[in-house]
Amino acid sequence: MSHVVPPDALRRRTLCLVLGVLLLSLLIVATGLYVSTATESLNTTGCPSGFVFVFASILSLLGLSLRGNRQQLLRAAIFFFSLGIIVSSISLVLDGYFILPSIDVRPIRAGRCQFYSSGRGFIYENHYSTVPCRGLTESCFMMVRSGTCYCCDLYDCANGGYLDKHYEFVGVQGCQEVLFVYRLIWVVAGLNLLVLVLGLLASAMLGNIKALVRERMLEQIQGDLRANVQIAQEISA
């Protein structure tokens, strides 16, 4: 015998789940914004899914709390949850398959990267300087901007560019911040995976509630029709 969840219990469970999605989404937005602005060298994509899930959660809370336009609010919430799931999946692929593998933090952990702050009397954004760069096999000079952590082990002296990893991180306060940003990218990816699963559950539960609301509306309409028919029969009699 199947267990049928009472409507009030289903609503409470859905409300708790939506609140959890909202908190996770706000955390994704805050963490993603910090990661996106910490350095100009990395273009992460974990933040947009947080905005979509925040909007979907707000619509869900309105649909679960208000009686007027509940059907429309729940339908819109399910749509934005579905959109958030798609955006989150894309973010996981881009950050996990392209961004994270392009960062090699081993030279930073080994203390083989240097940080160039700024030249004396120059504004941070506008000052560039040529610095000596000693890699694993050869030495050369490279151009860096103020506020840059650069790793000569990852710099191609022969061609003057990347080997296969990011060799510089512009806009950071130090090389240790690069490690912090790297860990936060992993955190955002994990949060995106978690909110994706919770978004799927929330979308399914909201669909059940929307079906219950529709059934109640149909029952109310049928009840009103029967009452009107009965009144008409009494008048005609």
Secondary structure, 3 states (H helix, E strand, C coil): CCCCCCHHHHHHHHHHHHHHHHHHHHHHHHHHHHHHHHCCCCCCCCHHHHHHHHHHHHHHHHHHHCCCCHHHHHHHHHHHHHHHHHHHHHHHHHHHHHHHHHCCCHHHHCCCEEEECCCCCCCHHHCEEEEEEECCCCEEEEEEECCEEEEHHHEECCCCEECCCCCEEECCCCHHHHHHHHHHHHHHHHHHHHHHHHHHHHHHHHHHHHHHHHHHHHHHHHHHHHHHHHHHHHHHC
